[in-house]
């Protein structure tokens, strides 16, 4: 039997346990030579560079990652990356401005795609999209992906200056499975945008039985009801997996909506849709019980 020796990258955790950051960075570099566009590896590289004290190089890698995630439509992930930059160097305000510019530009491009008739010259037909059978060979992972529904809708309401205010006012937290992020009936002074992982949204009926309302994932948000109405939390949200969330306080959001009422209007629409969904879920449970 032939035993294959472990690569340096496979020993990465061992290097880190010994605080051998030089060895860890060498292992990362070897892996990146093999897979230069592996963004999870790039994220590890930035984290290790920060641990090793190479702040400027770590920020450079983080900025590359933030630009990549915006291009792919993962705005929440880009914001989480930006928070890492600001933790390393709170004076790097140009990184926040650049990210706000990139998100705003992406939103404009998405709006043009949604309204092609308004952006094409009169009489010019829409460009024909090639079919797979006509030899389109580009790998899906190399093309920019459209932002997902909830995430795209959330950020579409934020003008350029409001985006920068949002980016400067967020905090990022990670919770393990089973942790209650918000509890029904408690006061709520912030809302949350999911960067990674999933949560379950639950409520209780008049008998105290638990009713599942939704499962939310990356790019979706929760907690907006208390922020909008000032009422206690209307549902309990529990981490289903390890989950990373971006917190936006009510005070910061109020400052943004004071000058940009369209942001509040968007959140109000989401709130009304979710209130309707909650009523439907409760009625559905009652019908099942009667049946």
C-alpha positions in Angstrom: 0.0 0.0 0.0 1.3 3.4 -1.0 0.7 6.3 1.5 0.6 9.8 0.1 2.2 12.4 2.2 0.0 15.3 3.1 0.5 18.6 1.2 1.4 21.7 3.0 -2.1 23.0 2.5 -3.6 19.9 4.2 -1.4 20.7 7.2 -2.6 24.3 7.3 -4.4 23.9 10.7 -1.3 22.5 12.2 0.8 25.5 11.1 -1.8 27.8 12.6 -2.0 25.8 15.9 1.8 26.4 16.2 1.4 30.0 15.2 3.7 29.3 12.3 2.2 32.0 10.1 5.1 31.9 7.7 4.6 28.2 7.1 0.8 28.7 6.8 1.3 31.5 4.2 3.7 29.3 2.2 1.0 26.5 2.2 -1.6 29.0 1.1 0.6 30.3 -1.7 1.2 26.8 -3.0 -2.5 26.1 -3.1 -3.2 29.4 -4.8 -0.7 28.5 -7.5 -2.7 25.4 -8.1 -6.1 27.1 -7.8 -5.6 30.9 -8.2 -9.3 31.7 -8.2 -10.3 29.8 -5.1 -11.9 32.6 -3.1 -12.2 30.5 0.0 -8.5 30.1 0.0 -8.0 33.8 -0.6 -10.1 34.5 2.4 -7.9 32.2 4.5 -4.9 34.0 3.1 -6.2 37.4 4.2 -7.0 36.1 7.6 -3.6 34.7 8.1 -1.9 37.8 6.8 -3.8 39.8 9.4 -2.7 37.4 12.1 0.9 37.7 10.9 0.7 41.4 11.2 0.8 42.1 7.4 -2.1 44.5 7.6 -1.7 46.3 4.3 -1.4 43.0 2.3 -4.3 41.5 4.1 -6.5 44.6 3.2 -5.4 44.3 -0.4 -6.6 40.7 -0.5 -9.8 41.6 1.3 -10.5 44.4 -1.3 -10.0 41.9 -4.1 -12.5 39.6 -2.4 -15.1 42.4 -1.9 -14.9 43.3 -5.5 -15.4 39.7 -6.6 -18.4 39.2 -4.3 -20.1 42.4 -5.6 -19.5 41.3 -9.2 -21.2 38.0 -8.3 -24.1 39.8 -6.7 -23.3 38.7 -3.1 -23.5 42.1 -1.6 -24.0 41.0 2.0 -20.8 38.9 1.7 -18.9 42.0 0.3 -20.2 44.1 3.3 -18.9 41.5 5.7 -15.5 41.6 4.0 -15.5 45.4 4.3 -16.1 45.2 8.0 -12.9 43.1 8.3 -11.0 45.8 6.5 -12.4 48.5 8.9 -11.5 46.3 11.9 -7.9 46.1 10.6 -7.7 49.8 9.8 -10.7 52.1 10.7 -9.1 54.9 8.5 -9.6 52.9 5.3 -12.7 54.9 4.4 -11.7 54.7 0.7 -12.4 51.0 0.8 -16.0 51.7 1.9 -16.5 54.4 -0.7 -15.2 52.0 -3.4 -17.5 49.3 -2.3 -20.5 51.6 -2.2 -19.6 52.7 -5.8 -19.3 49.1 -7.0 -22.7 48.1 -5.5 -24.4 51.2 -6.9 -22.9 50.6 -10.3 -24.0 47.0 -10.2 -27.5 48.0 -9.3 -27.6 50.4 -12.2 -26.5 47.6 -14.6 -29.2 45.3 -13.2 -31.8 48.0 -13.6 -30.8 48.4 -17.3 -31.1 44.6 -17.8 -34.6 44.7 -16.3 -35.7 47.5 -18.6 -33.9 46.8 -21.9 -36.5 48.7 -23.9 -35.6 51.9 -22.1 -31.9 51.6 -22.7 -31.8 50.5 -26.4 -31.8 53.0 -29.1 -35.2 53.3 -30.9 -35.7 50.6 -33.5 -32.7 48.5 -32.3 -33.7 45.0 -31.4 -32.6 43.3 -28.2 -29.4 41.3 -28.6 -30.0 37.6 -29.2 -28.7 35.4 -26.5 -26.7 32.4 -27.7 -28.0 29.0 -27.1 -26.0 26.2 -25.5 -26.1 24.3 -28.7 -24.4 27.2 -30.5 -21.2 26.6 -28.7 -21.4 28.7 -25.6 -18.5 27.3 -23.6 -17.9 29.8 -20.8 -18.1 28.2 -17.4 -21.0 29.6 -15.3 -18.6 30.2 -12.4 -16.6 32.7 -14.5 -19.6 34.9 -15.4 -21.1 37.5 -13.1 -24.3 36.2 -11.5 -27.4 38.3 -10.9 -28.0 39.2 -7.3 -30.6 37.1 -5.7 -34.1 38.3 -5.2 -34.2 39.4 -1.6 -30.7 40.7 -1.6 -31.1 42.6 -4.8 -34.4 44.1 -3.7 -33.0 45.2 -0.4 -30.0 47.1 -1.8 -31.9 48.5 -4.7 -33.6 51.0 -2.4 -30.3 52.4 -1.2 -28.9 55.4 -3.2 -25.2 55.8 -3.4 -24.7 57.9 -0.3 -27.1 55.8 1.7 -25.1 52.7 0.8 -22.0 54.3 2.2 -23.8 55.2 5.4 -25.0 51.6 5.6 -21.6 50.2 5.1 -20.1 52.4 7.8 -22.7 51.5 10.4 -22.9 47.7 10.3 -21.6 45.1 12.7 -20.9 41.4 11.7 -21.6 38.5 14.1 -21.4 34.7 13.7 -23.7 32.3 15.7 -23.6 28.5 16.1 -26.5 26.2 15.3 -29.3 26.4 17.9 -28.6 29.9 19.1 -31.6 32.2 19.3 -30.8 35.4 17.4 -34.1 37.2 18.2 -36.9 36.1 20.5 -40.6 36.7 20.0 -42.0 39.3 22.4 -38.6 41.0 23.2 -37.7 44.5 22.3 -35.9 44.9 19.0 -33.5 47.7 18.2 -31.9 46.3 15.0 -32.4 44.3 11.9 -30.1 41.6 10.4 -29.0 40.7 6.9 -27.7 37.1 6.5 -24.2 36.8 5.0 -23.9 33.0 5.2 -25.8 30.1 6.7 -29.5 29.6 7.4 -32.0 30.5 10.1 -35.5 29.3 11.0 -38.3 31.8 11.7 -40.8 30.5 14.3 -43.9 31.9 16.1 -46.3 30.5 18.6 -50.1 30.1 18.4 -52.6 30.7 21.2 -52.0 27.3 22.7 -48.2 27.9 22.9 -47.4 25.5 20.0 -44.5 26.4 17.7 -45.4 27.3 14.1 -42.5 27.4 11.5 -42.9 30.4 9.3 -39.8 30.4 7.1 -36.3 29.4 6.5 -34.0 32.3 5.4 -30.6 32.1 3.8 -27.8 34.3 2.5 -29.0 37.7 1.2 -32.3 37.6 3.1 -33.0 39.7 6.2 -35.1 39.7 9.3 -36.0 41.9 12.3 -37.3 44.8 10.2 -40.8 44.7 11.9 -39.5 46.0 15.3 -37.3 48.6 13.5 -40.2 49.9 11.5 -43.0 49.8 14.1 -41.2 49.9 17.5 -43.2 46.9 18.6 -41.7 43.8 20.2 -40.3 41.1 18.0 -43.1 39.2 16.2 -41.2 36.0 15.7 -38.3 33.9 17.1 -35.3 33.4 14.8 -32.9 30.5 15.5 -29.7 29.6 13.7 -30.3 26.4 11.8 -26.6 26.2 10.8 -23.6 28.3 11.7 -24.8 31.7 10.5 -23.1 35.0 9.9 -25.3 38.1 10.0 -24.8 41.8 9.5 -26.6 43.9 12.1 -28.0 47.4 11.3 -29.2 49.3 14.3 -32.5 51.2 14.3 -30.8 54.5 15.1 -28.5 54.1 12.0 -31.4 53.0 9.8 -33.5 55.9 11.0 -30.8 58.3 9.9 -30.7 56.8 6.5 -34.5 56.7 6.0 -34.9 60.3 7.2 -33.3 61.4 4.0 -34.2 58.4 1.8 -37.9 57.5 2.5 -37.7 54.9 -0.3 -35.6 52.7 2.0 -38.4 52.7 4.6 -41.0 52.1 1.9 -39.2 49.0 0.7 -38.9 47.6 4.3 -42.5 48.4 4.9 -43.5 46.3 1.8 -41.4 43.4 3.0 -43.0 43.7 6.5 -46.6 43.7 5.0 -45.8 40.6 2.9 -44.4 38.8 5.9 -47.3 39.7 8.1 -49.6 38.2 5.4 -47.5 35.1 5.3 -47.6 34.7 9.1 -51.4 35.0 9.1 -51.6 32.4 6.3 -49.3 30.0 8.2 -51.4 30.3 11.4 -54.7 29.7 9.4 -53.2 26.7 7.6 -52.2 25.1 11.0 -55.7 25.8 12.4 -57.3 24.1 9.3 -55.1 21.1 9.7 -56.0 20.7 13.3 -59.7 20.9 12.6 -59.3 18.3 9.8 
